[in-house]
Each structure stands twice: as structure tokens, then as C-alpha cells.
Amino acid sequence: MPQDINKKEDIDSRGKALLIAELAAGKKASGVAVLQMEGLTSFTDYFVICSGSSTTQVKAIADYIVESLKAKGIRPMGVEGVSNAMWVLIDFADVVVHVFEEETRAFYELEKLWLDAPRLEVPHSDVPRGIQPDIG
């Protein structure tokens, strides 16, 4: 029987956060960080935070994350900030993604607000630009 291409893949919150980090790294995002927010907030389990060197790159990273997860049947609850692309927030409920332009990230210092949040080790991507990592 053919696999239903619209079926949402089973992936836990931690796996989703690490997948998003890998996708961001695959688009050459810098400073990719995954913060475990369980027990610290009531609205999400993980933050994924990363930076792009320009608003064009920020938008490309955010679009790539959204489209890659949609291909796996995982749709965001909301996406904010795409129009100016200084800080794009992607809300997957259990994982909230913050894609910053570098200067904006330095200004807001979001990680400093959550110093007590445990950080997960982020796998580094050796995938050349333009090559999609295996997310299946």
C-alpha cells in the first residue's frame, strides 16, 4: 500500500528541535543554539535560535525550515516577521524557532533571558550550500 504523503511523521519535540537546528546549519545559519525550555515556560518545550548575515539569508533560513517541515507533514502554528526579516519567529508549538539577523540577535540577547535553560549539543552540518540534508 502506498505511503500517505500527507501523513504527519512521528517526531518528538527534541527530535524536531534538533532537525530544525540541522536544517538551519544546512543553510549556513550561524550560532545555532537549542535551548530546552521544558519546566521553564508553559508555551513551548524548545527554542531554536540562529542567525543569518543578512535579511535575505534570514528569510531563506526561515523559508527552508518551514518548507522542509511541511514536507514531513509538520506545519507551523504561525510565522511572524518575514516582511522585514530582522527577526523571524516560527511557532511549531512544542518548538519555537527564532531566526535573527546578526545585529538584531546581538541587540536582544535572547539567550541571556534564558541562562538557566539547558543547551542541547547541536550537530554540525557539513552539507554544502544548495544541497539538502537528508531529513527523511
FIMAR-737120 format. One record per residue (C-alpha): z, y, x; residue in one letter. Coordinates in pm, whole numbers, plus 50000, padded with zeros to 5 digits. Each point is the difference from the previous one (the first is absolute). Example, Ala and Ser with C-alpha at 12.3 -4.5 7.8 and 13.67 -1.06 7.14 Angstrom:
BEGIN
SITE    c3    c2    c1 aa
SITE 50780 49550 51230  A
SITE 49934 50344 50137  S
***
This chain:
BEGIN
SITE    c3    c2    c1 aa
SITE 50000 50000 50000  M
SITE 49909 50344 50144  P
SITE 50284 50222 50109  Q
SITE 50062 50299 49772  D
SITE 49909 50303 50214  I
SITE 50214 50224 49780  N
SITE 50315 49791 50049  K
SITE 50281 50186 50173  K
SITE 50096 49822 50319  E
SITE 50362 49902 50041  D
SITE 50143 50211 50277  I
SITE 50361 50107 50039  D
SITE 50107 50356 50072  S
SITE 50054 49940 50371  R
SITE 49661 49832 50035  G
SITE 49834 50286 49814  K
SITE 50168 50261 50222  A
SITE 49892 49818 50317  L
SITE 49646 49953 49866  L
SITE 49978 50374 49926  I
SITE 50126 50077 50352  A
SITE 49731 49771 50143  E
SITE 49732 50166 49788  L
SITE 50113 50346 50114  A
SITE 49994 49887 50363  A
SITE 49650 49862 49942  G
SITE 49891 50354 49909  K
SITE 50161 50135 50319  K
SITE 50304 50154 49830  A
SITE 50264 50109 50248  S
SITE 50376 49958 49984  G
SITE 49990 49721 49742  V
SITE 50356 49930 49881  A
SITE 50138 49769 49733  V
SITE 50345 50089 49866  L
SITE 50198 49754 49792  Q
SITE 50137 50201 49709  M
SITE 50167 49718 49805  E
SITE 50356 50106 49918  G
SITE 49931 50359 50105  L
SITE 49784 50107 49705  T
SITE 49952 49883 49645  S
SITE 49628 50076 49990  F
SITE 49843 49788 50277  T
SITE 50064 49721 50249  D
SITE 49793 50132 50293  Y
SITE 49845 50318 50137  F
SITE 49693 49979 50219  V
SITE 49952 50322 50195  I
SITE 49705 50082 50223  C
SITE 49791 50291 50126  S
SITE 49640 50101 50035  G
SITE 49873 50256 50248  S
SITE 49807 50193 49733  S
SITE 49986 50031 49622  T
SITE 49675 49800 50011  T
SITE 50178 49713 50174  Q
SITE 50300 50025 49765  V
SITE 49768 49962 49700  K
SITE 49812 49712 50167  A
SITE 50327 49813 50073  I
SITE 50129 50052 49645  A
SITE 49669 49900 49840  D
SITE 49979 49688 50218  Y
SITE 50351 49889 49904  I
SITE 49936 50053 49628  V
SITE 49661 49827 50000  E
SITE 50119 49708 50213  S
SITE 50294 49931 49772  L
SITE 49786 50043 49687  K
SITE 49776 49725 50141  A
SITE 50311 49779 49998  K
SITE 50079 50098 49640  G
SITE 50278 50242 50096  I
SITE 49958 50347 49850  R
SITE 50217 50303 50073  P
SITE 50209 50156 49725  M
SITE 49890 50338 50132  G
SITE 49839 50186 50287  V
SITE 50089 50362 50076  E
SITE 49878 50254 50254  G
SITE 49644 49879 50057  V
SITE 49847 50338 49919  S
SITE 50153 50176 50304  N
SITE 50073 49681 50201  A
SITE 50288 50151 50195  M
SITE 50240 49742 49851  W
SITE 49867 49721 49782  V
SITE 50257 49797 49810  L
SITE 49897 49661 49861  I
SITE 50250 49839 49762  D
SITE 49980 49622 49969  F
SITE 50351 49998 49840  A
SITE 50160 49758 50249  D
SITE 49824 50170 50293  V
SITE 49945 50375 50029  V
SITE 49746 50107 50261  V
SITE 50006 50342 50168  H
SITE 49686 50091 50194  V
SITE 50055 50330 50180  F
SITE 49787 50236 50200  E
SITE 50185 50011 50336  E
SITE 50131 50358 49977  E
SITE 50116 49948 49641  T
SITE 50190 49686 50101  R
SITE 50169 50188 50284  A
SITE 50097 50281 49759  F
SITE 50157 49777 49731  Y
SITE 50154 49741 50236  E
SITE 50031 49749 49716  L
SITE 50137 49728 50226  E
SITE 50300 50221 50085  K
SITE 50099 50004 49633  L
SITE 50026 49620 50011  W
SITE 50159 49939 50342  L
SITE 50212 49718 49857  D
SITE 49694 49810 49872  A
SITE 49924 49691 50208  P
SITE 49656 50008 50163  R
SITE 49774 49697 49997  L
SITE 49797 49911 50303  E
SITE 49642 50101 49928  V
SITE 49729 49769 50130  P
SITE 49749 50196 50206  H
SITE 49637 49970 49908  S
SITE 49741 49942 50268  D
SITE 49725 50027 49742  V
SITE 49727 50244 50108  P
SITE 49926 50294 49768  R
SITE 49759 49900 49724  G
SITE 50099 49632 50008  I
SITE 50216 49890 49709  Q
SITE 50306 49789 50082  P
SITE 50023 49664 49827  D
SITE 50213 50074 49696  I
SITE 49920 49682 49813  G
***
